Amino acid sequence: MAATWLRNAVFYEIYPQSFYDTNDDGIGDINGITEKLDYIKGLGCNALWINPCFDSPFKDAGYDVRDYKKVAPRYGTNDDLVRLFETAHKKDMHVLLDLVPGHTSEEHPWFRESQKAERNEYSDRYIWTDFCFRAAGDLPYVGGESERGATYVLNFFKCQPALNYGFLNVTEPWQLPMNHPSAIATREAVKDVMRFWLEKGCDGFRVDMASSLVKHDDEKKSGTSAIWRDVRRMLDCEFPEAAMIAEWGDPPLALRAGYDMDFALNHVGNGYSTLVRDYENHKDEDHSYFKKDAGGNINRFLDQYMAWYEDTKDKGYISLITCNHDTIRPRYNLDESELRLFYAFLFTMPGVPFLYYGDEIGMRYQELPTKEGGYYRTGSRTPMQWNKGKNLGFSSADPESLYLPTDPSDDAPDVASQEKDEGSLLNTVKKLLALRREEQDLQSDAELKIICSEPGYPLVYRRGNLTVALNPLGKTVSLKKELSAKDKLFETGSTSYENGSLTLGPQSFAVFR
């Protein structure tokens, strides 16, 4: 691991379109993020992850990059972003940008050159077959839209042609090996983009679809991992405090590939999804662990997590998230009391946690039509709710010109109201993050040991010299066990430990020293 500042980092993820609008055009901007840095730091977060803010036609909300070295005009300028870096650093905060290395927009100049019939330096920057009616095997492709007599491979949506890092095993004449000069040139071009922003003050990158680079890779992602290890060597040499977190969802692979962190993603059926989103789709019966009396079982999460943790705890960090721009907000199916327990758990676990903007006040998921390729995800990307004023304080623009509509509910949660309420969800988050900041044994590196995870009993775990206990049920539970639990540092609900007996009231949580 390279970035030492991650040891006590807590990230705040910002969807820039929806955070804060300072120029009254209905869309959030870079200056809006800068203006709200004191709020973010006061919340207890000392690092940011900003979703893509580069020039784009926005067919996929900025994940279709048209120019990696230019801030999208709707967000401001490169100078605005540099000012954000500088201001954040003065406040002892760090900023990660969102890097999209697997594909670009179909409007990127590289792709426009690659589409030409005449050979040029960008002809092999993307993956092309050798004939206008040639399918690309098992890979998605598009034909009939280019001067060039070939079809090209996609990495995600139709608007996102795949950059060419080569194939692990070449089986067709049009496929290039990883060591081909054109595949190496693609890798070096991405390094050049990283250097560009790191030299301007960026502290690292969240990497979109990090495992998607080399095609026909093996189960261990050997080819893609080799590329990221090469990138890591560059960072260690030139930017040793730069951090990378992977959108990979397989920490044993991602951390061995040179990443500092990897997300425990909430894909349906995996361990993390059972905590707060245990349904095939959001209409199904919910058995999430943090849903009161829903029949959840923490071991469905721990079985996978602990295997990852034991395998990787000396290699990097696993990052748990409240939510992200691709995920239905937890307020969709959890009430505030359930959210408190989920956050208490998340912020007392190892690794580097991520808080999605608005989750700290319990912003709701909105059922909305798709916007910029969001589809069902659009409902988690609505404007931040700052106060009870116009557009809930997000923007002074006319409501019809907003990027997305604000929550129309009379009881829509907002920052200003919750700041005044000592018992609010927002203030609970602040207290939890203050405790994490004050107690080294609650930060990223302190050892984790599960004491009890049996259904019907409290969940009890050790973080260094601290004991953490949690009960998501609607009834009192107890555990007779000798614990090192003398002083209570934090409590929500009713909890006690006396004479070797731990008792947790309904929906309660505590941290003991």
N, C-alpha and C positions, 0 to 999 in steps of 0.2 A: 504494500500500500504506500502510496506517495503522499496523499494529502492529510497532514496531521490535524488540520482544523476540523476534520470530520468527527473527531472523538467526542465532541460535545455539540454537534450540529443538529438542528431541527429545521427542516425545510418547509417553506410555504410555496405552494404551487400557484402560479398566476396565469390565468387565461387572459391575455392582454386585451382582447376585444371587449371584455366584460368587467374589467376591474374598476377603472375610474377614468372618466372623460374630462379632460381639462380644456378642450377647445370647442366644446358644445356641438360636435358633429354626430353625436349618438354612439360613437365607438370609443372604447378605452384606448389609452395611449401610454407611451413610455414615460412622459412627464407625470402622468397620473400615478404610476408606480413609484416614481421618485418622491412624489408628494406624500405618499402613504407609508414611507419607510419607517417612520417613527411608530405608526400604528402596528406594523408588522413586528418590529423589535419589541414593542411594549407587550405584544401578545406572547412573546417568548420564542419567536423564530429568529434565527440569526443567519439564515441562508434562503435564497430564492431559486426556484426553477421557473423560468419564463417559457411558456409554450411558444412555438415558432413566431418570430417577429420579423422575418426577412421578406423581401419583395416577392410577391406571389400573385397569381390570378385568383387564389382562394377558392379553388374547387374542392379542396380538402382542408379548409381552415388554416392554410399556411404550411401544411405538410407537403405541399406541392411547390417547391422552392424554384423561383425564377432567377434569383440572384442571391447567392450565399453571402455576399459582402455588402449588401445594402439593406437597411431597415425599410420595411414597407412604409410608403409615405403616409398611410392612414394612421400609423403609430408614431410618426415623427421622423427623425433623422439619425444618422450614425452618431452625430455629436450628442444628441439626446441620450442615446444608449451609453456612450462613454461617460456622460455626466452621471447617469445612474450608477455605473460601476464605481466612479470616484466617490459619490455621496455614500453609497453602501459601505465602501471600505473605511470611510471616516467614522462610520458607526459600528465598525467591527463586524460587518456582514459580508457575505459572499454571494455571488450571482452565477448561476449556471444557465446557459442558453440551450435551446433544443436543437440538436444536430440531426439532420436527416440524410444519412450517408447512402442509403440503399437505392434511392431514386431521386429524380428531380421532377419539376413540372415539364410537360411537353412543350412549354414556351421558353424553357431555358436555352440560352444561346448555344450551349454545347449540343443540345438535342437538335436544334435547328440545323447546325452544321452536319450532324450525324445523319440527318435525313437526306442529304444531298447525294445525287448519283455519283458525282465525282469524288474520288477518295481524298480524304484530308485527315488532319491529326485527330479529329473527333469521330471518325468513322466507326471506330471500335470502342468509343467511350461508353456505348450502350450495347446491349445484347441483341444482335440481329441474326436472323437465319440467312440463307443464301439464295432464297427464291421468293417471289412475291406471293406465291400460294403455298409456301411451306409452313406447316404448323410447327410450333416450338416444342414438340414432344408433350411432356406433362406440365409444361409451364404456360401460364396465361399469356396471350399475345394479341397484337393488333396488326392488321394488314390493310392495305388500300388507302392509306392516308399520306404516303410519302412519295417523293420523287424517286427515291431509292427502290429498286426492285427486290424488296425483302420484307419480312415481317419482323416486328420487334417485341421483346418480352416486357411484361408489366411486373411491377413489384407490389402494387396494391390496386388502387382505382385505375380506370382507363387513362386518366390524365397523368399517370406516374410511371414513365418508362424506367426500367431497371438499369442502373449503372453496372458496368461490366468489371467485376473483380475476378472473372474467370470461373472455370468449373473445376471441381476437385478431381473428377474423372471425366475426361473428354471421350465422348462416344459418337459425335457427329462432326463433319468437316467445319461447320460454322461455329463450333464451340471453341473457346480459347482456354488454354491452361492458365493456372494462377501465375505462373512465371513469365507469361507473355508480356512484352513491353507495354502493350496497351492496357492490360490489367494492372500492371505496376503503376502506369501513369494515372489511372483512376485513383488508386490508393494515395499516391503523392498529391493529387489534386485535393483530396479531402484533408490531408495533413495541412496543406496550404491554407484552406479555409479555417482550420482550427488555429493555426498560428496567427492568422489575421486578427481574430477576435481575442485570443489570449494576449497578444501584444497590446491590445487596446484596453485590457483590464478585466476581461471575462475570467472567471475562476474555474471554468470547466464546462462539461456538457452532459446533459441527459441525451442518450443516443436512441433515436427512434428505430424500432425493428432491428435491434443490434445483431441478431443472429441471421439476418437475411442476405448477407453479402454474397458469399460464394454459392453458386448454384450446384445442385446435386451433391451437396455436402453430406458427410456421414452423420450417424447419430450423435457422435461426440462433437460435431461442428468443427472438425479439425482444421478445415480450410479457413473458415471465418475467424476462428480463434487465433490462427497464425497471423492474420492481418491485424487483429486488435493487439496482439502482443508486440507487433512491430510498431504500432501507434504508441503503445505504452512506453516502449524504449525511447521514442522521440520525446514524449512528455517528461519522462524521468531525467532526460538529459537537458532539455531546454526549459521546461516549466514544471519543476518537481513538486509544486504544491497544487497543480491542477488536478481536479477530480473528474471522474467519469462514473456515471450510473447508467446501467443498461436497461432498456426495455427488452428483457430476455425471458425472465421468469424461471430461470434455472440457475440458481446461485453457484452450485458446484462447477458448472461450465463457465459461466460469465466471470466469476472471480478468478478462475485459473487462466482466463483469456486476457487478464490485465485490468479488469474493472475494479474500482474501489467498492462499488455497491451494485446490487441487483435488486429489482423489485420482486416481492412475492405478489405476483399478479393474481387477479380474482377470476381467472377463467372458470367457467362452470364446471363444478365437480372437483376442483382442486382444494387443498386444505384451507387456503385463505378465504375462499368463497364461503366456507361454512361458518365463518364468524358473523357476517352481517348480510350476506347475499346468497343464502342457501336455497336457491330456486332455479329451475331451468330457464324460466324467463320471469319477468316481474309480475306476472299474473298468477303464478303458481303458488301452492301452499308453501309457507316459509318455515323452515326449521333452523334458522340461524341461531348460533349459540347465544348471542346477546339479545335475542328476542325473548322477552320474559315468558317462561313456561311453554316454549315452543318445541321442547324436546331435543334441543341441540346438545351436542357432545363435543367438548373442547378437544378431545383426543383425535377427532377427525382432522383438526388443524395441527395439533402437536406431533402426530405421527410423522407427518411430512416435514414440518418445520424443524423439529429436533434433529432429524437425520441430516437436513441441510446445515443446521447450526453446528453440530459436532464436526461435520466434514469441512466447514469453511471458517470457523471462528478465528483462525489465525491467518486467514487469507483476505478478508474483507468483510463487508457488512451486508446483511439482509435488510431491506427497507420495507416496512409496513406502511400502508397509506390509509388515510381516512376515506379517500375517494380520489378520482382524477377526472380529467376531461373526457375519458372514454367509459366512465363508470356511472351507473345510477347512484345518485347521492344516498348516503345511508339514512337520511331523514325520511326517505320514501317509505321505509318499513319499520324504522325504529323511532320511538318517542324520545323525548329529552332525557328521561331517566335512563333509558337503555343506551342512548348515545354517551352519557356521562361514563358509564361503565366501560363501554368500548374504548373511549378515549383514554380512560385511566389505564386500561390494559396496554393499549398501543404505546403510550408515552412512558411506560415503565418497563418495556421490553428492550432487549439489546438491539444493536444496529442503529440506523439513521432513519428516523420517522419523517413522513411527509404529510403535511396538513394542506388540504385543498381549500382554496379561498372560499369563504362562506360557510364551510362546515363548522367553523368555530361558533357560529350563531345558529346552526341548524337550518340552513337554507334548504328549501324543498326542491325536489325534482319536479319539473313542469312538463306536462304532456304537450309537446309542440311539434309542428311540422319541421321537416329537415331544413337545416341551414348550413351552407358550405360543406356539404358531405357529412353532416353530423348524424343524420337519421335519428335513431332513438337516443343517441348521446347528446343531442341538442338540448334536451331538458336539463342537463347538468351544467350548461354553459351560459346560464342567464346572468344578467348584471348583478354585481355585488350590491348588497343592501346596507347602505351606510346610515340612513336616518329615515324619518317619516316624511321628508320633504318630497319635492317633485322627483319622479322617477326613482324614489327611494334613495335619493342622494347620489345616484350614479352619474347623472348628466343633467344639464340644464336644457338639453335639446327638446324639441317637440317629441312626445312619446312615440309617434308613428315613425320617427326617423332613428329610433334606437336599434342597435345591432340585433338584440332580441328583446322581447317584452319583459318587464319586471313582474315579480310575483303579484298577482292582483288581489290576493287574500287580505282581508281587513287585519288579520293578525300576522302578517308577514314579518318575520324576525328582522331586526336591524341592529347595527352596532351601537348607535347612540343610546337606544333604550336599554340594551343589555349592559352597557357600561355602568348605568345608574343602579342596576339591580345586583346586589352583592351575591345573590344566589343563582344568577343566570348561568346558562351554558358557557357563554363567553368567559365569565369570570372563573368558572371551574377550569376551563382550558388554561387560562393564565396561571392559576394556582398550580396545576399539574406541571406545566412547563417550568415554572419557577422552582418547583421541587426538583425536577430533573436537572435543572441548571445548578442548583445548590449541592446536590448529592452526586458525587462522582460515581457511586455504585448504581445509579440509575441511568448513566450515560452509555455510550455506544459499546464500550469494551468490557464492562464489568461482567463477570461470569454469571451464567444462568443455570439454575438447577430446579427442576420440577419436584416439588414436595408431595403434592396431591393433585390429581386431575380426574378422580373417579366421579362419575355422575352421582348426583345426590349429596355430594360433599363440596366444601369450598374448593375453588382452584387456589392453590398455594404454591408460590415459587420464590426462590432466593435470587437476589441480585447482589452479589458481593456479600456484604454484611447486613443487608436489609431483607426483610421478609414482606412479601406482597400477598395479599389475600383478597379474593373476589367472589361474590355470589350474585349471579344474574337472575336467580329464581325469585318468585313472588312469595317465598316462605323462608323462615329462618333455617339455617343449616349450621352444623357444628362439626368439629374435628378434635379428637383427643390425641394430642401429639406434643412432645416436647419441642418447642420452637424457641429460637433466640429472638424474642419479641417483647422487649421491655418498654420502650418509648414509642408512642404512636405519633408519626410525623404527618400523616394525612388521613382523612376519613371522609367518606360520603356514605350516608345512611348510618346505621347503628352497628358497631363492631366492638368486640372485647376479646382479650386473651388473659385468662386467669387460671392459675393452678393447672396448667397444662391443657386447658380446654379453650379452643378458638371458637367463638360464636359470631356468626355474621347474620344480621337481620336481612329482610327482603331487599334485594337489589342494593347491595352494599359493597364497599371497597375500602381497604386500608393498607397503609405502608407502616411497618414497624421497624425500629432499630433494635 
